[in-house]
Amino acid sequence: MYSYSDWCFCDYCFFPFLITEFDWLAFSILGGLFVFFAGGLIWTHLSIRYTFTDDHLYIYGGLFRFKIPYDKITSARRTTGYLTGMRVMSSTTGLAIYNSHTAFDEIKISPHPEEDFLKTLKKHVPYVKIRL
């Protein structure tokens, strides 16, 4: 009959630092990179905000900052295509703001509540076409 230690390599699978020739330098570098990039993703997700000023719409999200003049905004529509395009979204659904100022002439955002954002956008850009 087999014992637990004969068929399970848990000591080496889950605790590789128990091996005598474990590379602590590589482990530290890879762990540091993981913490750095995970922190960047969390920071980007938690810092998303949209600000209306007198003549621009500011979109913040981590390192990403966009300043879109109101006269460059052409339309807005609801979107579920969160995998493509330039996006500063924290959900799978949101709004696509079409303009002639950013790359690809489109930026995807996920304001909450969406209705209040659209009312404010309509107030600042009366000619904008909103398709929901």
Z-matrix of the N, CA and C atoms (Angstrom, degrees):
N
C 1 1.439
C 2 1.528 1 108.33
N 3 1.313 2 115.04 1 142.28
C 4 1.456 3 120.53 2 -178.42
C 5 1.522 4 111.21 3 -84.42
N 6 1.290 5 114.17 4 144.51
C 7 1.463 6 118.36 5 175.42
C 8 1.537 7 108.44 6 -95.23
N 9 1.296 8 115.16 7 171.10
C 10 1.476 9 121.64 8 -178.46
C 11 1.525 10 110.95 9 -59.34
N 12 1.290 11 118.51 10 -40.33
C 13 1.463 12 121.30 11 -176.61
C 14 1.522 13 112.98 12 -74.61
N 15 1.334 14 118.97 13 -17.28
C 16 1.461 15 121.05 14 179.31
C 17 1.526 16 112.47 15 -73.74
N 18 1.313 17 118.90 16 -35.49
C 19 1.460 18 120.50 17 -174.27
C 20 1.526 19 113.55 18 -111.60
N 21 1.314 20 118.49 19 -6.00
C 22 1.452 21 120.28 20 -179.39
C 23 1.527 22 110.07 21 -116.97
N 24 1.300 23 115.44 22 127.17
C 25 1.457 24 120.88 23 178.51
C 26 1.519 25 110.35 24 -105.79
N 27 1.315 26 116.05 25 40.16
C 28 1.463 27 120.94 26 -175.01
C 29 1.518 28 112.26 27 -60.36
N 30 1.312 29 116.51 28 -34.21
C 31 1.463 30 118.91 29 -179.58
C 32 1.519 31 111.11 30 -60.15
N 33 1.319 32 117.12 31 -35.72
C 34 1.454 33 119.86 32 -176.43
C 35 1.534 34 112.64 33 -95.11
N 36 1.328 35 117.37 34 -25.50
C 37 1.466 36 119.86 35 -179.77
C 38 1.518 37 111.75 36 -75.82
N 39 1.315 38 116.94 37 -46.77
C 40 1.454 39 120.31 38 -173.12
C 41 1.524 40 113.78 39 -96.73
N 42 1.295 41 117.22 40 -17.40
C 43 1.451 42 120.62 41 -179.32
C 44 1.523 43 110.61 42 -130.71
N 45 1.339 44 117.06 43 70.40
C 46 1.469 45 118.87 44 -176.64
C 47 1.523 46 112.74 45 -67.05
N 48 1.333 47 117.78 46 -19.12
C 49 1.453 48 118.79 47 -179.88
C 50 1.531 49 111.84 48 -73.03
N 51 1.340 50 117.78 49 -7.44
C 52 1.458 51 120.28 50 175.39
C 53 1.524 52 111.49 51 -76.73
N 54 1.326 53 116.33 52 -17.95
C 55 1.455 54 120.41 53 176.63
C 56 1.518 55 107.51 54 -70.60
N 57 1.291 56 118.28 55 139.70
C 58 1.466 57 120.98 56 -173.61
C 59 1.519 58 112.95 57 -67.69
N 60 1.324 59 118.98 58 -29.07
C 61 1.455 60 121.00 59 -177.74
C 62 1.521 61 112.03 60 -103.49
N 63 1.297 62 116.80 61 42.23
C 64 1.456 63 121.35 62 178.90
C 65 1.521 64 109.22 63 -76.99
N 66 1.342 65 116.94 64 136.48
C 67 1.460 66 122.24 65 -177.34
C 68 1.527 67 109.39 66 -90.11
N 69 1.320 68 116.95 67 93.75
C 70 1.458 69 122.58 68 -178.39
C 71 1.515 70 112.06 69 -65.95
N 72 1.318 71 118.37 70 -32.86
C 73 1.467 72 121.01 71 -179.81
C 74 1.529 73 110.61 72 -64.28
N 75 1.324 74 117.03 73 -48.23
C 76 1.464 75 120.90 74 179.05
C 77 1.524 76 110.39 75 -63.92
N 78 1.325 77 116.87 76 -41.19
C 79 1.468 78 121.17 77 178.43
C 80 1.529 79 110.56 78 -61.36
N 81 1.321 80 117.79 79 -42.40
C 82 1.461 81 121.82 80 -179.96
C 83 1.521 82 111.43 81 -67.54
N 84 1.330 83 117.18 82 -42.01
C 85 1.465 84 120.53 83 179.92
C 86 1.522 85 110.72 84 -65.31
N 87 1.326 86 117.24 85 -48.09
C 88 1.467 87 120.46 86 -179.91
C 89 1.523 88 111.56 87 -66.07
N 90 1.322 89 117.34 88 -38.71
C 91 1.472 90 120.15 89 176.69
C 92 1.517 91 111.64 90 -64.35
N 93 1.336 92 116.41 91 -41.31
C 94 1.459 93 120.29 92 177.38
C 95 1.518 94 112.40 93 -64.01
N 96 1.330 95 116.94 94 -41.34
C 97 1.465 96 120.43 95 177.32
C 98 1.530 97 111.38 96 -63.85
N 99 1.316 98 116.06 97 -40.18
C 100 1.460 99 119.42 98 178.28
C 101 1.520 100 110.69 99 -62.19
N 102 1.322 101 117.37 100 -46.72
C 103 1.469 102 121.15 101 180.00
C 104 1.529 103 110.38 102 -62.71
N 105 1.328 104 117.35 103 -40.81
C 106 1.462 105 121.65 104 -179.93
C 107 1.530 106 111.44 105 -61.92
N 108 1.342 107 117.09 106 -50.95
C 109 1.462 108 120.11 107 -177.72
C 110 1.530 109 112.31 108 -71.78
N 111 1.319 110 118.32 109 -37.56
C 112 1.467 111 120.35 110 176.41
C 113 1.526 112 110.10 111 -64.54
N 114 1.323 113 116.99 112 -40.47
C 115 1.461 114 120.79 113 176.76
C 116 1.520 115 111.74 114 -63.17
N 117 1.339 116 116.77 115 -39.40
C 118 1.463 117 120.74 116 177.65
C 119 1.517 118 111.95 117 -63.66
N 120 1.323 119 117.15 118 -41.03
C 121 1.468 120 120.43 119 178.39
C 122 1.524 121 111.38 120 -66.52
N 123 1.323 122 116.32 121 -41.62
C 124 1.459 123 119.82 122 178.93
C 125 1.521 124 110.25 123 -65.80
N 126 1.342 125 117.50 124 -42.64
C 127 1.461 126 121.76 125 178.93
C 128 1.526 127 110.50 126 -61.33
N 129 1.344 128 117.15 127 -44.11
C 130 1.459 129 120.78 128 178.81
C 131 1.524 130 110.52 129 -61.26
N 132 1.313 131 116.86 130 -42.92
C 133 1.468 132 120.88 131 -178.29
C 134 1.525 133 111.97 132 -67.66
N 135 1.320 134 118.03 133 -41.73
C 136 1.457 135 121.14 134 -174.51
C 137 1.524 136 113.89 135 -81.86
N 138 1.326 137 118.24 136 -15.36
C 139 1.464 138 119.77 137 -175.87
C 140 1.525 139 113.71 138 -103.99
N 141 1.316 140 118.31 139 13.52
C 142 1.464 141 120.70 140 -179.25
C 143 1.522 142 109.99 141 -69.95
N 144 1.342 143 115.75 142 126.57
C 145 1.465 144 120.60 143 174.99
C 146 1.524 145 109.54 144 -154.32
N 147 1.315 146 114.57 145 157.80
C 148 1.458 147 122.44 146 -177.97
C 149 1.519 148 107.84 147 -127.18
N 150 1.338 149 116.77 148 130.94
C 151 1.460 150 121.30 149 -176.62
C 152 1.520 151 109.60 150 -128.13
N 153 1.322 152 115.88 151 128.42
C 154 1.459 153 121.93 152 174.86
C 155 1.524 154 108.28 153 -95.41
N 156 1.331 155 116.78 154 128.06
C 157 1.465 156 121.35 155 174.26
C 158 1.531 157 107.69 156 -114.82
N 159 1.321 158 116.67 157 -168.83
C 160 1.464 159 119.89 158 -178.89
C 161 1.524 160 112.86 159 -65.20
N 162 1.331 161 117.55 160 -35.07
C 163 1.469 162 119.25 161 -175.27
C 164 1.524 163 115.02 162 -133.85
N 165 1.334 164 118.55 163 2.98
C 166 1.462 165 121.22 164 -178.84
C 167 1.526 166 111.27 165 -140.69
N 168 1.319 167 113.99 166 156.67
C 169 1.462 168 122.17 167 167.65
C 170 1.526 169 106.05 168 -107.18
N 171 1.335 170 116.97 169 118.31
C 172 1.461 171 121.48 170 177.59
C 173 1.521 172 108.44 171 -97.34
N 174 1.325 173 116.37 172 133.18
C 175 1.450 174 122.47 173 177.10
C 176 1.522 175 107.18 174 -122.83
N 177 1.345 176 116.46 175 119.70
C 178 1.456 177 122.38 176 -179.32
C 179 1.517 178 109.40 177 -113.83
N 180 1.318 179 116.46 178 143.47
C 181 1.449 180 121.85 179 174.08
C 182 1.513 181 110.03 180 -166.84
N 183 1.333 182 117.61 181 91.29
C 184 1.461 183 120.94 182 -177.78
C 185 1.512 184 111.13 183 64.50
N 186 1.318 185 116.56 184 -124.21
C 187 1.463 186 121.49 185 178.13
C 188 1.521 187 112.81 186 -76.61
N 189 1.330 188 117.18 187 -15.65
C 190 1.455 189 121.46 188 -174.92
C 191 1.525 190 110.22 189 -87.61
N 192 1.334 191 115.23 190 128.38
C 193 1.456 192 121.73 191 177.84
C 194 1.522 193 108.44 192 -138.48
N 195 1.314 194 115.53 193 128.86
C 196 1.455 195 120.54 194 -179.63
C 197 1.515 196 108.76 195 -127.53
N 198 1.322 197 115.37 196 136.97
C 199 1.463 198 122.55 197 178.67
C 200 1.524 199 106.03 198 -123.19
N 201 1.333 200 116.38 199 105.36
C 202 1.454 201 121.52 200 -174.42
C 203 1.530 202 109.01 201 -109.34
N 204 1.332 203 118.07 202 115.99
C 205 1.472 204 119.69 203 176.47
C 206 1.527 205 110.26 204 -64.81
N 207 1.317 206 116.39 205 143.55
C 208 1.467 207 120.61 206 -178.15
C 209 1.520 208 112.18 207 -61.80
N 210 1.322 209 117.55 208 -32.95
C 211 1.470 210 118.82 209 -178.17
C 212 1.522 211 112.62 210 -72.68
N 213 1.343 212 118.09 211 -9.06
C 214 1.468 213 121.74 212 177.23
C 215 1.528 214 112.76 213 -95.27
N 216 1.332 215 117.72 214 -11.90
C 217 1.469 216 121.49 215 179.79
C 218 1.517 217 109.30 216 -79.55
N 219 1.331 218 116.53 217 127.10
C 220 1.458 219 120.66 218 -178.09
C 221 1.529 220 113.18 219 -107.19
N 222 1.337 221 117.51 220 -41.30
C 223 1.463 222 118.98 221 -178.23
C 224 1.527 223 110.19 222 -158.99
N 225 1.330 224 114.18 223 169.56
C 226 1.457 225 122.04 224 176.79
C 227 1.516 226 107.81 225 -142.39
N 228 1.320 227 116.09 226 143.04
C 229 1.456 228 120.16 227 177.08
C 230 1.519 229 110.10 228 -148.80
N 231 1.305 230 116.18 229 157.23
C 232 1.464 231 121.59 230 177.01
C 233 1.526 232 109.05 231 -73.39
N 234 1.324 233 116.55 232 142.07
C 235 1.456 234 120.58 233 -178.23
C 236 1.525 235 110.90 234 -140.23
N 237 1.323 236 115.30 235 151.60
C 238 1.465 237 121.95 236 171.84
C 239 1.523 238 110.50 237 -120.32
N 240 1.326 239 117.24 238 3.39
C 241 1.454 240 121.10 239 -178.66
C 242 1.515 241 111.72 240 -85.27
N 243 1.314 242 116.07 241 75.04
C 244 1.456 243 120.11 242 -175.82
C 245 1.529 244 113.74 243 -84.81
N 246 1.306 245 118.09 244 -5.21
C 247 1.468 246 120.35 245 -178.52
C 248 1.521 247 113.29 246 -91.80
N 249 1.304 248 118.25 247 -11.03
C 250 1.459 249 120.37 248 -177.18
C 251 1.516 250 110.66 249 -124.05
N 252 1.308 251 115.65 250 158.95
C 253 1.453 252 121.48 251 174.11
C 254 1.520 253 113.69 252 81.99
N 255 1.320 254 115.43 253 178.26
C 256 1.452 255 121.88 254 177.74
C 257 1.516 256 107.87 255 -81.72
N 258 1.328 257 117.01 256 123.44
C 259 1.458 258 118.94 257 -174.26
C 260 1.525 259 111.10 258 -141.41
N 261 1.296 260 114.29 259 142.72
C 262 1.457 261 123.51 260 170.66
C 263 1.524 262 104.09 261 -129.05
N 264 1.337 263 115.84 262 76.44
C 265 1.459 264 122.05 263 -174.29
C 266 1.522 265 110.01 264 -129.01
N 267 1.318 266 114.76 265 152.15
C 268 1.455 267 119.72 266 176.09
C 269 1.534 268 111.43 267 -117.59
N 270 1.322 269 117.18 268 11.03
C 271 1.458 270 120.61 269 178.26
C 272 1.525 271 109.29 270 -142.70
N 273 1.319 272 115.98 271 176.27
C 274 1.466 273 120.22 272 -177.57
C 275 1.522 274 112.25 273 -85.42
N 276 1.314 275 117.89 274 -14.69
C 277 1.458 276 121.10 275 176.74
C 278 1.524 277 108.81 276 -120.92
N 279 1.312 278 115.86 277 154.88
C 280 1.460 279 119.37 278 179.99
C 281 1.506 280 111.55 279 -179.68
N 282 1.325 281 115.28 280 -153.32
C 283 1.458 282 122.33 281 -179.86
C 284 1.517 283 109.62 282 -118.05
N 285 1.319 284 115.15 283 143.42
C 286 1.468 285 121.36 284 171.39
C 287 1.520 286 106.29 285 -105.11
N 288 1.330 287 116.11 286 119.19
C 289 1.461 288 121.83 287 178.45
C 290 1.525 289 106.95 288 -98.68
N 291 1.320 290 116.17 289 115.66
C 292 1.465 291 120.99 290 179.73
C 293 1.523 292 109.20 291 -92.51
N 294 1.325 293 115.23 292 133.11
C 295 1.460 294 120.46 293 -177.80
C 296 1.521 295 109.01 294 -153.66
N 297 1.304 296 116.09 295 173.18
C 298 1.465 297 120.07 296 178.58
C 299 1.528 298 110.85 297 -112.60
N 300 1.331 299 116.18 298 28.96
C 301 1.463 300 120.32 299 -176.16
C 302 1.528 301 113.35 300 -117.70
N 303 1.325 302 118.67 301 -36.46
C 304 1.467 303 121.45 302 -177.55
C 305 1.521 304 110.73 303 -92.94
N 306 1.323 305 115.30 304 167.72
C 307 1.461 306 120.02 305 176.05
C 308 1.528 307 109.37 306 -63.07
N 309 1.291 308 117.09 307 143.57
C 310 1.471 309 125.24 308 -178.42
C 311 1.526 310 112.45 309 66.44
N 312 1.329 311 119.46 310 4.03
C 313 1.471 312 124.56 311 178.23
C 314 1.521 313 113.50 312 56.96
N 315 1.320 314 116.84 313 25.26
C 316 1.456 315 120.76 314 -178.57
C 317 1.520 316 108.64 315 -155.13
N 318 1.312 317 116.01 316 142.05
C 319 1.463 318 120.58 317 171.73
C 320 1.519 319 107.48 318 -137.98
N 321 1.325 320 115.94 319 135.01
C 322 1.462 321 120.90 320 -177.42
C 323 1.519 322 109.04 321 -103.63
N 324 1.335 323 114.67 322 130.97
C 325 1.454 324 121.13 323 -178.40
C 326 1.519 325 109.34 324 -134.13
N 327 1.336 326 116.76 325 164.96
C 328 1.469 327 120.48 326 178.54
C 329 1.524 328 109.63 327 -132.92
N 330 1.344 329 117.27 328 74.06
C 331 1.468 330 119.07 329 179.71
C 332 1.519 331 111.76 330 -72.12
N 333 1.309 332 114.70 331 151.65
C 334 1.459 333 119.63 332 178.02
C 335 1.513 334 108.57 333 -136.64
N 336 1.283 335 121.65 334 121.73
C 337 1.457 336 129.73 335 -3.77
C 338 1.531 337 111.47 336 -78.08
N 339 1.289 338 114.92 337 140.98
C 340 1.462 339 122.11 338 -174.85
C 341 1.529 340 112.72 339 -65.62
N 342 1.304 341 116.94 340 -37.31
C 343 1.467 342 120.76 341 -177.88
C 344 1.529 343 111.46 342 -64.12
N 345 1.329 344 116.65 343 -42.13
C 346 1.468 345 120.46 344 178.99
C 347 1.526 346 110.97 345 -64.85
N 348 1.330 347 116.51 346 -39.48
C 349 1.462 348 120.25 347 178.16
C 350 1.528 349 110.33 348 -62.55
N 351 1.333 350 116.77 349 -43.68
C 352 1.464 351 120.19 350 -179.16
C 353 1.529 352 111.84 351 -66.91
N 354 1.339 353 117.49 352 -37.11
C 355 1.470 354 120.32 353 176.80
C 356 1.521 355 110.63 354 -63.83
N 357 1.332 356 116.71 355 -42.77
C 358 1.462 357 120.45 356 179.52
C 359 1.525 358 110.52 357 -67.70
N 360 1.329 359 116.82 358 -39.55
C 361 1.464 360 120.31 359 177.48
C 362 1.526 361 110.18 360 -62.56
N 363 1.316 362 117.12 361 -42.71
C 364 1.466 363 121.58 362 179.54
C 365 1.528 364 110.97 363 -65.03
N 366 1.322 365 116.78 364 -32.80
C 367 1.464 366 120.65 365 178.38
C 368 1.537 367 110.69 366 -68.28
N 369 1.337 368 116.84 367 -40.35
C 370 1.466 369 120.80 368 -178.81
C 371 1.528 370 112.50 369 -82.42
N 372 1.340 371 117.21 370 -30.12
C 373 1.457 372 122.57 371 -179.14
C 374 1.521 373 108.12 372 -127.22
N 375 1.337 374 118.62 373 83.25
C 376 1.465 375 120.65 374 -173.77
C 377 1.530 376 114.38 375 -64.55
N 378 1.308 377 118.46 376 -24.63
C 379 1.461 378 121.32 377 -177.11
C 380 1.534 379 112.96 378 -89.48
N 381 1.321 380 119.51 379 1.15
C 382 1.456 381 121.77 380 -176.52
C 383 1.533 382 110.32 381 -67.66
N 384 1.316 383 116.61 382 140.15
C 385 1.473 384 123.03 383 177.80
C 386 1.519 385 107.09 384 -94.32
N 387 1.313 386 116.27 385 119.86
C 388 1.467 387 121.01 386 -179.97
C 389 1.515 388 108.00 387 -109.76
N 390 1.335 389 116.09 388 119.13
C 391 1.477 390 122.62 389 178.92
C 392 1.515 391 108.22 390 -116.37
N 393 1.314 392 115.78 391 117.79
C 394 1.457 393 119.61 392 179.94
C 395 1.466 394 111.79 393 -113.47
